[in-house]
Amino acid sequence: MFNALQNPLSLVGRVLLALLFIPAGYAKMLGFAATTGYIASKGVPLPAVAAAIAVLIELGLGVLLLVGWQARFAALGIAFFTVVITFVFHPIFGVAAEVVQANSMSFWKNAAIAGGLLSVAAWGAGAWSVDGLSKK
């Protein structure tokens, strides 16, 4: 049964993951100054550079993931980005209890999102993708 669903499930999974990152990247691009200010408030060095990298990853790699072109590379890049930003923006280790409570759900949601992205990196985009079509 699952073999028949593999391609539609791969497509839906990629779309849902991409829909998290593409609008976020677009919003960061439109509100670049505010994004830079928020990143600076977290103590990240070179906040404008970090904001530009975030836009490129979320928007650029998000689109690649959506269409399934170089999807393994895109998913791996977004997964790495997600893990890094999670420790910066949603810390739960070595912080006050109230910070742990406030950040815990976002931290673990991001961990789950990274897990989904790593599955795409491991297994590919499926046949219903640019990568899948180029194999034919």
N, C-alpha and C positions, 0 to 999 in steps of 0.2 A: 504494500500500500504506500509506504513512504517513498519508494523509488519513483512512483508516478507523481508524487508531490514535490520532489526534490527541486526542480527548476522553479515552480511558482513560489515555493517557500523561500528559496534563495533570493528571488527577486523581491518579495515582500520584506524580507529581513534587511536587504540592502537599502531599500527605499526608506524603511522606518529609521534605520541608523542614519542615513544621509539627511533625512528631514530634521534630525536633531542638530546637525552641524551646519548645513547650508544657511538656514535662516539666522543662526547665531553669528556666523561669519559675515553675512550681509549686514546685520544690525551693527556689528563692530565696525565695519567699514563706514557705514553712514554716520555713526556716532563715534568717530575715531578719537576725537579729543576726550570725550567722556571715558571711553575704553582705556585710553592711555592714562588718564587720571586715576581710574580704579586700579589699574595694574601698578601704578606708582604707589598707591596707598598700601599695597601689600608688600612693599619693599623690594620689588623686582627691579634689578638694574636695567638700564636702557629701556624704559617702558614703551617708548614709541616703536622701537625695534621689536619688542616682544608683542606689541599689538599688531604690527604688520605681519609677523610670523603667524600669529593666531588667525588673522584674516586669511592668509594664504593657505594654511592648513585646513581650517574649517570650511572655507568656501571652495578653494581649489581642489583639495583632496576629497572633500565632500561630494563635489560634482563627479569626480572620477569614480568614486564609490557608487554613486547613484546610477550612472550609466554602465558601470562594470568594465571600465577600461583601466588596465593596470590596477585592478581592484585589490589584489593581494598587497601590492606596494602601498596603495592608498590606505587600506585598512590598517596595515602595520604602522604607518606614519601617524594616523589619527589615534590609534591605540596608545602609542608611545606618548604623544602629546597629551592625551587624556590622563594617563597615569601621572605625568609630570605636573600638570596643572592641578590635579586633585590634591597632591601633597602641599601645594602652595596656597590654594584658595579654599580648601576644605580640610584643614589638618585635624586629625583626631589623636595624634600621638604627641606626647610632651606638651600638651596645652591644658588649660584650666577645664574643669568638669563641664562648665556651662558652654564652653566652646565645643567640646566633644559632642554634647547633646545637640547643639545647633548644627553642627557639620556632619554628624554621623550618617544621616540618610543620604545626603549628597555624595559623601565619600563612597558609600557602598553602592549607590546607583552608578556612579562613575566606574567603579570596579566592574560591575556587571556589564556596562556598556563596553568597556575595554575587552571583556571576555567575549562578547559577541563579535567585536571587530577582529579579535585574534582567531575566531572561528572562520571568518571570511578570509583572513590571511592564510590560514592553514588549508582550507578546502577550495578556495577560489570563489568566483562570482556565480558560477552555474552557467548553463547553456543559454539562458535568456539574458545575455549581457554582450557587450562589445567583445570582451575576452572570449566568451563562448562562441560567438559568431566567427571570430577570426580563426578558431581552431578547425572550422569546417572547410 
